[in-house]
């Protein structure tokens, strides 16, 4: 089965900008175990693919611009960043061999989608956006990003840790 490539990256959920950055576009998400014709990846290869796609799609720069735009009450760059993040994580999840990693990646895609929906549902200057994002936090799977970060030390998702 052919799949559209996805792009998204998972970042810590420590602040509004980061939380919002962890959202993504609405894209069809396959469930774990879906059959695909692509080569399956080990955890290490999965982490490498996250990094490769993040570099290819300029996610660090896109994220920085999205954070700046949020301060200027412009949510569109954040929505775009989340869409990119969703696509990356969905693509990587579809190729991961490890069931736990694949499940965590798909859970993070759903997290990004929830946050993206909240951002899209509010105007750029809506003062209730911050509260709405905080309210959606109770629906997020916070263990997903923790698992991904722990599995990918030294990766873009966990740059402060040492590589094995």
Buried (B, 14 or more C-beta within 10 A) or exposed (E): EEBEEBBBBBBBBEEBBEBBBBBBBEBEBBEBEEEEEEEEBEBEBBBBBBBBBBEEBEBBEBBBBBBEBBEEEBBEBBBBBBBBBBBBBBBBBBBBEBEEBBBBBBBBBBBBBBBBBBBBEBEBEBEEBBEBBEEBBEEBBEEBBBBBBEBBBBBBBBEEEEEE
